[in-house]
Amino acid sequence: MYSNSYVFRYAAIMVILVAAALASVAMLLKPAQDKNVAIERMRNILAAANVEATADNAIELFDKYIIEEEALSPTGEVVGIYKNQKLEKGNIRPFEINLKEELYKHSKGEEFILPLYIADINGEKLYIFPMQGRGLWGPVYGNLALNDDFNTVAGSMFGHDKETPGLGAEIELPAFESQFKGKKIFDENGNFTSIRVLKGASKVLSADQLIHGVDAISGGTITSNGVSDMIKSNMTNYLEYIKKQKI
């Protein structure tokens, strides 16, 4: 019969050994996990530029179509540039910027930087703005691509972590995303309007305002509101940069 102290020591040793084994496995898997996360982000960025990529060709297509990555200050200054497969300005590749962390800094009144991606799609230059927001059950995110007029939407991509299937989760479907193409974020006087996601937008908005609105997801009001708020708050952070490009 084993004593209580023996059983306790044996259990403690086994816990330590299992924990060490799990930690080792996690360390070994981390590079592959990080690569998968990066590939998924590349696919999402390309999707906003209307380029469909798979896990197998995402890196190749990203390098082909994304001709420049920029890191921006709140005042719209370009503080980082990654181009021609090398860092030409700044101390961090814009793709490696954690947008969630930067937006948290912004909420605390601290200095922050924002990533921006410039794509060349068959001679047409697109500017892709990544976004982070909150839906009903968790984070929502996306990318909004503007034409070189910095006003007209060329494409969009939205995603989520925990939204309800058949309801809020439908923000990631082409039927929802395709509505944004051709919409404008500024009115004819140059005022920022963003793009509103409204229930029955095609019916409740006047003809001149419909260019700034899309129909919400049926039964997904809170998630739709989250997308609407995300676009407005995130694009507001890029307004100083956009103003500088229009000068």
VENBELKA-V13081 format. One record per helix or strand of 3 or more residues. SS is the DSSP state (helix for helix, strand for strand). FROM is the first residue (numbers start at 1). TO is the last residue. If there is no record, write none. Layout:
ss->[SS	SS]
from->[FROM	FROM]
to->[TO	TO]
//
This chain:
ss->[helix	helix	strand	strand	strand	helix	helix	strand	strand	strand	strand	helix	helix	strand	helix	helix	strand	helix	helix]
from->[4	58	66	78	86	94	99	113	124	139	152	168	174	196	201	210	213	221	239]
to->[48	65	73	83	89	96	107	121	134	146	160	172	180	198	204	212	215	237	246]
//
